[in-house]
Amino acid sequence: MPPEAHTGAAHGADFVHLGDEERFRGWRICVVEATFRAPDGSEFHRDVVRHPGAVAVVPVSDRSTALLVRQYRGPIDRWLLEIPAGTRDVQGEAPESTAGRELEEEVGVRAAHIEHLATVYNTPGFCDEETLLYLGTGLAPVTPARHGQEEEHIEVVEVPFEEVDAMVGSGRITDAQTILGLMLARRRLRSGG
């Protein structure tokens, strides 16, 4: 849940979140009508998707390639090439543990090292989903434990970092958190520490 009040740095103004009225609850998200008070005292409403948060991991092989997953995404009716990711849907589980679990489930690898790269908001205009991006290194094979129809049909694709820019430019990689994760991982790996 977002903080109740935010200070507008540019104008010194306060917006206040007054509350939510739930309109729909699904297995992962809920949709609410959120009410806010503007700096001038007026109230306004926004449709907001509440999400428990997510993790996404750039798994890097000992050949310095990224292991991506090709997965069907129903909301856009397309197959996407993505870094492994998942919802933070286990109560009390540390995000690093969720990231490690997602790697094992989707890609079939365990990472000896998981390092936080960044925390991002995917679509803050209508959704509060926060995604923690990680780099996973020191990979060892394990048996995947995929869940759901989409994951059962995942294909793991090894991508050299030197091909990433061309793949983004040609539209082969279009997922925003994948693009950001790959760029941040590449920079981290090049800096060497």
C-alpha positions as a Markdown table, in Angstrom:
| # | Residue | x | y | z |
|---|---|---|---|---|
| 1 | Met | 0.0 | 0.0 | 0.0 |
| 2 | Pro | 1.4 | 3.4 | -0.9 |
| 3 | Pro | 2.2 | 5.9 | 1.8 |
| 4 | Glu | -0.7 | 8.1 | 2.9 |
| 5 | Ala | 0.9 | 11.4 | 2.0 |
| 6 | His | 3.4 | 12.4 | -0.6 |
| 7 | Thr | 5.2 | 15.8 | -0.7 |
| 8 | Gly | 5.4 | 17.3 | -4.2 |
| 9 | Ala | 9.1 | 18.4 | -4.2 |
| 10 | Ala | 8.5 | 20.8 | -7.1 |
| 11 | His | 5.7 | 22.8 | -5.5 |
| 12 | Gly | 5.9 | 21.9 | -1.8 |
| 13 | Ala | 2.3 | 20.7 | -2.2 |
| 14 | Asp | 0.8 | 17.6 | -0.5 |
| 15 | Phe | -1.3 | 15.0 | -2.1 |
| 16 | Val | -3.1 | 12.8 | 0.4 |
| 17 | His | -4.3 | 9.2 | -0.3 |
| 18 | Leu | -7.7 | 9.1 | 1.5 |
| 19 | Gly | -8.5 | 5.4 | 0.9 |
| 20 | Asp | -9.5 | 2.7 | -1.5 |
| 21 | Glu | -12.8 | 1.1 | -2.4 |
| 22 | Glu | -12.3 | -2.4 | -3.8 |
| 23 | Arg | -14.0 | -3.1 | -7.1 |
| 24 | Phe | -12.5 | -6.5 | -8.0 |
| 25 | Arg | -10.3 | -9.1 | -6.4 |
| 26 | Gly | -8.5 | -11.8 | -8.4 |
| 27 | Trp | -5.9 | -14.4 | -7.4 |
| 28 | Arg | -3.0 | -11.9 | -7.9 |
| 29 | Ile | -4.3 | -8.4 | -8.1 |
| 30 | Cys | -7.2 | -6.2 | -7.0 |
| 31 | Val | -8.7 | -3.2 | -8.6 |
| 32 | Val | -9.7 | -0.3 | -6.4 |
| 33 | Glu | -11.2 | 3.1 | -6.8 |
| 34 | Ala | -8.7 | 5.2 | -4.9 |
| 35 | Thr | -9.6 | 8.6 | -3.5 |
| 36 | Phe | -7.1 | 11.4 | -3.1 |
| 37 | Arg | -7.0 | 15.0 | -1.9 |
| 38 | Ala | -5.2 | 17.5 | -4.1 |
| 39 | Pro | -3.1 | 20.4 | -2.7 |
| 40 | Asp | -6.0 | 22.8 | -3.4 |
| 41 | Gly | -8.3 | 20.6 | -1.2 |
| 42 | Ser | -10.3 | 19.1 | -4.0 |
| 43 | Glu | -10.9 | 15.3 | -4.0 |
| 44 | Phe | -10.4 | 13.1 | -7.0 |
| 45 | His | -10.6 | 9.4 | -7.9 |
| 46 | Arg | -8.4 | 7.0 | -9.8 |
| 47 | Asp | -8.8 | 3.4 | -10.9 |
| 48 | Val | -5.7 | 1.6 | -9.4 |
| 49 | Val | -4.5 | -1.9 | -9.7 |
| 50 | Arg | -3.0 | -3.1 | -6.4 |
| 51 | His | -0.2 | -5.8 | -6.9 |
| 52 | Pro | 1.9 | -7.6 | -4.3 |
| 53 | Gly | 5.1 | -6.8 | -6.1 |
| 54 | Ala | 7.5 | -8.9 | -8.2 |
| 55 | Val | 11.1 | -9.9 | -8.7 |
| 56 | Ala | 13.0 | -10.3 | -12.0 |
| 57 | Val | 16.4 | -11.8 | -12.4 |
| 58 | Val | 19.1 | -11.7 | -15.1 |
| 59 | Pro | 20.8 | -15.1 | -14.8 |
| 60 | Val | 24.3 | -15.0 | -16.3 |
| 61 | Ser | 26.0 | -18.2 | -17.4 |
| 62 | Asp | 29.7 | -18.9 | -17.0 |
| 63 | Arg | 29.9 | -18.0 | -20.7 |
| 64 | Ser | 28.7 | -14.5 | -19.8 |
| 65 | Thr | 25.4 | -14.9 | -21.6 |
| 66 | Ala | 22.0 | -14.2 | -20.2 |
| 67 | Leu | 19.5 | -17.0 | -19.9 |
| 68 | Leu | 16.1 | -15.6 | -21.0 |
| 69 | Val | 12.7 | -17.3 | -21.2 |
| 70 | Arg | 10.4 | -17.3 | -24.2 |
| 71 | Gln | 6.9 | -17.3 | -22.7 |
| 72 | Tyr | 3.4 | -16.7 | -23.9 |
| 73 | Arg | 1.7 | -13.6 | -22.3 |
| 74 | Gly | -2.1 | -13.8 | -22.6 |
| 75 | Pro | -2.8 | -10.1 | -21.9 |
| 76 | Ile | -1.1 | -9.1 | -25.1 |
| 77 | Asp | -1.6 | -12.4 | -26.9 |
| 78 | Arg | 2.1 | -12.7 | -27.8 |
| 79 | Trp | 5.2 | -14.7 | -27.0 |
| 80 | Leu | 7.9 | -12.6 | -25.3 |
| 81 | Leu | 11.5 | -13.0 | -24.6 |
| 82 | Glu | 12.0 | -12.1 | -21.0 |
| 83 | Ile | 14.3 | -12.4 | -18.0 |
| 84 | Pro | 12.8 | -14.8 | -15.4 |
| 85 | Ala | 10.3 | -13.0 | -13.2 |
| 86 | Gly | 7.6 | -13.7 | -10.7 |
| 87 | Thr | 5.1 | -12.3 | -8.2 |
| 88 | Arg | 6.1 | -11.9 | -4.6 |
| 89 | Asp | 3.2 | -14.2 | -3.6 |
| 90 | Val | 4.7 | -16.1 | -0.6 |
| 91 | Gln | 4.0 | -14.2 | 2.6 |
| 92 | Gly | 7.2 | -13.3 | 4.5 |
| 93 | Glu | 9.5 | -14.6 | 1.8 |
| 94 | Ala | 12.6 | -12.4 | 1.3 |
| 95 | Pro | 12.7 | -11.0 | -2.3 |
| 96 | Glu | 16.1 | -12.5 | -2.9 |
| 97 | Ser | 14.6 | -15.9 | -2.0 |
| 98 | Thr | 11.7 | -15.3 | -4.4 |
| 99 | Ala | 14.2 | -14.4 | -7.1 |
| 100 | Gly | 16.2 | -17.6 | -6.5 |
| 101 | Arg | 13.0 | -19.7 | -6.5 |
| 102 | Glu | 11.9 | -18.2 | -9.8 |
| 103 | Leu | 15.2 | -19.1 | -11.4 |
| 104 | Glu | 14.9 | -22.6 | -10.3 |
| 105 | Glu | 11.2 | -22.9 | -11.3 |
| 106 | Glu | 11.4 | -21.3 | -14.7 |
| 107 | Val | 15.0 | -21.7 | -16.0 |
| 108 | Gly | 16.2 | -24.8 | -14.0 |
| 109 | Val | 19.2 | -23.1 | -12.5 |
| 110 | Arg | 20.3 | -22.2 | -8.9 |
| 111 | Ala | 22.3 | -19.0 | -8.5 |
| 112 | Ala | 25.2 | -19.0 | -6.0 |
| 113 | His | 25.0 | -15.2 | -5.9 |
| 114 | Ile | 22.0 | -12.9 | -6.2 |
| 115 | Glu | 22.7 | -9.2 | -6.3 |
| 116 | His | 20.1 | -6.4 | -6.3 |
| 117 | Leu | 20.4 | -4.1 | -9.3 |
| 118 | Ala | 17.5 | -1.7 | -9.0 |
| 119 | Thr | 13.9 | -1.3 | -7.8 |
| 120 | Val | 11.4 | 0.0 | -10.4 |
| 121 | Tyr | 7.7 | 0.8 | -10.8 |
| 122 | Asn | 6.5 | -0.8 | -14.1 |
| 123 | Thr | 3.3 | 1.2 | -14.7 |
| 124 | Pro | 2.8 | 3.8 | -11.9 |
| 125 | Gly | 0.1 | 5.6 | -13.8 |
| 126 | Phe | -2.4 | 2.9 | -12.8 |
| 127 | Cys | -0.6 | 0.2 | -10.9 |
| 128 | Asp | 1.5 | 0.1 | -7.7 |
| 129 | Glu | 3.5 | -3.0 | -8.8 |
| 130 | Glu | 7.1 | -2.6 | -7.6 |
| 131 | Thr | 9.7 | -4.9 | -9.2 |
| 132 | Leu | 13.1 | -5.7 | -7.7 |
| 133 | Leu | 15.7 | -6.4 | -10.4 |
| 134 | Tyr | 18.5 | -8.8 | -9.6 |
| 135 | Leu | 21.6 | -10.3 | -11.2 |
| 136 | Gly | 22.1 | -14.0 | -10.7 |
| 137 | Thr | 25.6 | -15.6 | -11.1 |
| 138 | Gly | 27.3 | -18.8 | -10.2 |
| 139 | Leu | 24.6 | -20.9 | -11.9 |
| 140 | Ala | 24.2 | -24.6 | -11.4 |
| 141 | Pro | 21.6 | -26.8 | -13.0 |
| 142 | Val | 18.5 | -28.0 | -11.1 |
| 143 | Thr | 15.2 | -29.6 | -12.1 |
| 144 | Pro | 12.7 | -26.9 | -13.2 |
| 145 | Ala | 9.4 | -26.9 | -11.3 |
| 146 | Arg | 7.1 | -24.9 | -13.6 |
| 147 | His | 3.6 | -23.9 | -12.7 |
| 148 | Gly | 0.6 | -23.1 | -14.9 |
| 149 | Gln | 0.0 | -23.4 | -18.6 |
| 150 | Glu | 2.3 | -20.6 | -19.7 |
| 151 | Glu | 5.3 | -21.8 | -17.7 |
| 152 | Glu | 4.9 | -25.4 | -18.8 |
| 153 | His | 5.6 | -24.2 | -22.4 |
| 154 | Ile | 8.6 | -21.9 | -21.5 |
| 155 | Glu | 11.7 | -22.2 | -23.7 |
| 156 | Val | 15.0 | -21.1 | -22.2 |
| 157 | Val | 17.0 | -19.0 | -24.7 |
| 158 | Glu | 20.7 | -18.1 | -24.2 |
| 159 | Val | 21.5 | -14.6 | -25.4 |
| 160 | Pro | 25.0 | -13.1 | -25.7 |
| 161 | Phe | 25.1 | -9.6 | -24.2 |
| 162 | Glu | 26.7 | -8.2 | -27.4 |
| 163 | Glu | 23.4 | -9.1 | -29.2 |
| 164 | Val | 21.1 | -7.4 | -26.8 |
| 165 | Asp | 21.1 | -3.9 | -28.4 |
| 166 | Ala | 20.3 | -5.3 | -31.8 |
| 167 | Met | 17.5 | -7.6 | -30.3 |
| 168 | Val | 15.9 | -4.6 | -28.6 |
| 169 | Gly | 16.3 | -2.4 | -31.8 |
| 170 | Ser | 14.7 | -5.1 | -34.0 |
| 171 | Gly | 11.8 | -5.7 | -31.6 |
| 172 | Arg | 12.8 | -9.2 | -30.6 |
| 173 | Ile | 13.0 | -8.0 | -26.9 |
| 174 | Thr | 10.2 | -5.6 | -26.0 |
| 175 | Asp | 9.6 | -6.3 | -22.3 |
| 176 | Ala | 10.6 | -3.2 | -20.3 |
| 177 | Gln | 11.9 | -4.9 | -17.2 |
| 178 | Thr | 13.9 | -7.3 | -19.4 |
| 179 | Ile | 15.5 | -4.4 | -21.3 |
| 180 | Leu | 16.4 | -2.5 | -18.1 |
| 181 | Gly | 17.6 | -5.6 | -16.4 |
| 182 | Leu | 19.9 | -6.6 | -19.2 |
| 183 | Met | 21.3 | -3.1 | -19.5 |
| 184 | Leu | 22.0 | -2.9 | -15.7 |
| 185 | Ala | 23.4 | -6.4 | -15.6 |
| 186 | Arg | 25.7 | -5.7 | -18.5 |
| 187 | Arg | 27.0 | -2.5 | -16.9 |
| 188 | Arg | 27.5 | -4.3 | -13.5 |
| 189 | Leu | 29.4 | -7.1 | -15.2 |
| 190 | Arg | 31.6 | -4.7 | -17.1 |
| 191 | Ser | 32.4 | -2.7 | -14.0 |
| 192 | Gly | 33.6 | -6.0 | -12.4 |
| 193 | Gly | 32.6 | -5.2 | -8.9 |
